[in-house]
C-alpha cells in the first residue's frame, strides 16, 4: 500500500457466495472510520441502444458485460481522493439508469463483484484480495431466493439462467480468479474467524496511517 492512499479491499466470489455479506461485515466493523463500498454491478454497460429483448439475452456473467474501463478510472480517482459520479444500474430495464450517485473518497474502499480479479489492471489497484468460496448448491439456493424476492423473477427463469449462463460462466471466468486471492474465505459471511482476521489486518493498516 502506498503512503497516504486509501486501502482497497477486493471481495469476489460466485453469485450467491456471500461476498456481499463479507463486504458488509467488514464495512460494519469500522463504523467510526472513513469507509465505502463500490459494487462492480453498478458498472454494467449502458444498453440503452439495445431492444429490451436484446438486453434480456445479454450474458451478465461475462467480463464483456462490464464497463471495466470506467470502473478502473473511477477507482483510480477515488484512490487519489477525488469524488466520482457512480453509475446506477436498473435491474428492471436491464440497462444503466440516467441517475448517478455522488461518491466522496474514503480511507477504505471495499470493491465487491463477481469478476473484479479477472482484470490485471483492477487487481493491481487492490491491497487485499479476498475470494469467497461457497458450495454450488448453497449459491443456487441463495440466488433463487434473492432473484424471486428482490428482482421479481420466476423460479423457472432463475433456474434456466443459472444452468445455461451463471454456472458455466462461474467455472470459466470466476473460479479461476481464486488463484489471485490473498485470502480464501469459505462459506461467506458465516465465517466469523476469517472476517475477524481480515478486519484485524485492516485495523492495523489504519493505525499506521
C-alpha positions in Angstrom: 0.0 0.0 0.0 1.3 3.4 -1.0 1.6 6.1 1.7 -1.4 8.2 2.4 -3.6 6.4 -0.1 -6.8 4.6 0.7 -6.8 0.9 1.4 -8.5 -1.0 -1.4 -10.1 -4.4 -0.4 -11.3 -6.6 -3.3 -14.1 -9.1 -2.4 -15.1 -11.6 -5.1 -16.8 -15.0 -5.5 -19.6 -16.5 -7.4 -23.2 -15.3 -7.4 -24.7 -16.2 -4.0 -21.3 -17.0 -2.4 -21.8 -14.5 0.4 -19.3 -11.9 -0.9 -21.8 -9.1 -0.2 -22.2 -10.4 3.4 -18.5 -10.5 3.9 -18.2 -6.9 2.4 -20.9 -5.6 4.8 -19.3 -7.4 7.8 -16.0 -5.6 7.1 -17.9 -2.3 6.4 -19.9 -2.6 9.7 -16.8 -3.4 11.7 -15.5 0.2 11.1 -18.5 2.5 11.9 -16.2 5.3 13.1 -13.9 5.2 10.1 -13.9 6.7 6.6 -15.1 3.6 4.6 -17.1 3.0 1.5 -18.4 0.2 -0.8 -18.0 0.1 -4.5 -20.1 -2.5 -6.3 -19.0 -3.9 -9.7 -22.7 -4.4 -10.5 -23.0 -0.6 -10.8 -20.7 -0.8 -13.8 -22.7 -3.0 -16.1 -22.5 -1.4 -19.6 -25.1 1.0 -20.8 -27.5 -1.0 -23.0 -30.0 1.8 -23.9 -29.2 1.4 -27.6 -30.5 -2.2 -27.5 -34.1 -3.5 -27.5 -35.5 -5.0 -24.3 -35.3 -8.5 -25.9 -31.7 -8.0 -26.7 -30.9 -6.8 -23.2 -32.6 -9.9 -21.8 -30.3 -12.1 -24.0 -27.2 -10.4 -22.6 -24.7 -12.6 -20.7 -24.3 -10.7 -17.5 -21.8 -13.1 -16.1 -19.2 -12.5 -18.8 -16.4 -10.0 -18.5 -17.6 -8.1 -21.5 -20.9 -7.2 -19.7 -19.0 -4.7 -17.5 -17.6 -1.3 -18.3 -14.3 -2.1 -16.7 -12.5 0.9 -18.1 -14.9 3.2 -16.3 -14.6 1.2 -13.1 -10.8 1.4 -13.2 -11.0 5.2 -14.0 -13.3 5.8 -11.0 -11.3 3.6 -8.6 -8.1 5.5 -9.6 -9.9 8.8 -8.9 -11.0 7.6 -5.5 -7.5 6.4 -4.7 -6.4 9.9 -5.5 -9.1 11.3 -3.2 -11.2 12.6 -6.0 -15.1 12.5 -6.0 -16.8 10.4 -8.6 -20.3 10.1 -10.1 -21.1 6.4 -9.7 -23.5 5.0 -12.2 -26.7 3.3 -11.2 -27.9 0.1 -12.9 -31.6 -0.5 -13.4 -32.2 -4.3 -13.0 -35.8 -4.0 -14.3 -34.9 -2.2 -17.5 -31.6 -4.1 -17.8 -29.6 -1.0 -18.6 -27.8 1.9 -16.9 -30.1 4.4 -15.3 -29.9 8.1 -16.2 -29.2 8.8 -12.5 -25.8 8.8 -10.8 -24.6 8.8 -7.2 -22.0 11.3 -5.9 -19.4 9.2 -4.1 -16.9 11.0 -1.9 -13.4 9.4 -1.5 -12.8 7.4 1.7 -9.8 5.9 3.6 -11.0 2.3 3.0 -12.6 1.2 -0.3 -14.3 -2.2 -0.4 -14.6 -3.2 -4.1 -17.1 -6.1 -4.5 -18.1 -8.1 -7.6 -18.0 -11.4 -9.4 -15.2 -10.5 -11.8 -13.0 -7.9 -10.0 -10.0 -10.2 -10.0 -10.4 -11.1 -13.7 -8.7 -7.9 -15.0 -5.0 -7.4 -14.2 -5.4 -3.6 -14.1 -8.0 -3.9 -11.4 -6.0 -6.4 -9.4 -3.0 -4.1 -9.3 -5.1 -1.4 -7.6 -6.0 -3.7 -4.7 -4.2 -4.0 -1.4 -6.1 -7.0 -0.1 -7.8 -9.6 -2.4 -10.5 -11.9 -0.9 -12.2 -14.8 -2.7 -15.4 -16.1 -1.0 -15.7 -19.8 -1.8 -19.1 -21.4 -1.3 -20.6 -24.7 -2.5 -22.6 -24.6 -5.7 -25.7 -25.9 -4.0 -25.8 -23.2 -1.4 -25.2 -20.5 -4.1 -28.1 -21.6 -6.3 -30.5 -21.6 -3.3 -29.4 -18.1 -2.3 -29.7 -16.9 -5.9 -33.2 -18.3 -6.3 -34.3 -16.7 -3.0 -32.8 -13.3 -3.9 -34.0 -13.1 -7.5 -37.5 -14.1 -6.7 -37.9 -11.8 -3.7 -35.9 -8.8 -4.8 -35.9 -8.8 -8.6 -39.3 -10.2 -9.5 -38.0 -13.3 -11.3 -39.9 -16.6 -11.7 -38.4 -19.8 -10.3 -38.1 -21.3 -13.8 -36.3 -18.3 -15.2 -33.8 -18.2 -12.4 -33.0 -22.0 -12.8 -32.7 -21.7 -16.5 -30.4 -18.7 -16.3 -28.3 -20.5 -13.7 -27.9 -23.7 -15.6 -27.3 -22.1 -19.1 -25.2 -19.0 -18.1 -24.4 -18.4 -14.5 -22.8 -21.8 -13.7 -20.8 -22.2 -16.9 -19.5 -18.6 -16.6 -18.6 -19.2 -13.0 -16.4 -22.2 -13.9 -14.9 -20.4 -17.0 -14.2 -16.9 -15.6 -14.8 -16.5 -11.9 -13.5 -19.7 -10.2 -10.1 -19.4 -12.0 -9.5 -16.0 -10.4 -9.3 -17.7 -7.0 -5.5 -18.1 -7.6 -5.1 -14.3 -7.4 -6.7 -14.0 -3.9 -4.6 -13.3 -0.8 -7.2 -14.9 1.4 -9.9 -17.5 0.5 -13.0 -17.3 2.8 -15.1 -20.5 2.9 -18.8 -20.1 3.4 -19.0 -16.3 3.2 -20.5 -14.2 6.0 -20.9 -17.1 8.3 -17.1 -17.4 8.6 -16.5 -15.1 11.5 -12.9 -16.3 12.1 -11.9 -15.2 8.6 -13.7 -11.9 8.9 -12.1 -11.2 12.3 -8.6 -11.9 10.8 -9.3 -9.5 7.8 -10.7 -6.7 10.0 -7.8 -7.0 12.4 -5.4 -6.6 9.4 -7.3 -3.6 8.1 -7.3 -2.0 11.6 -3.6 -2.4 11.8 -3.1 -0.7 8.5 -5.5 2.1 9.5 -3.5 2.6 12.7 -0.3 3.2 10.6 -1.9 5.9 8.5 
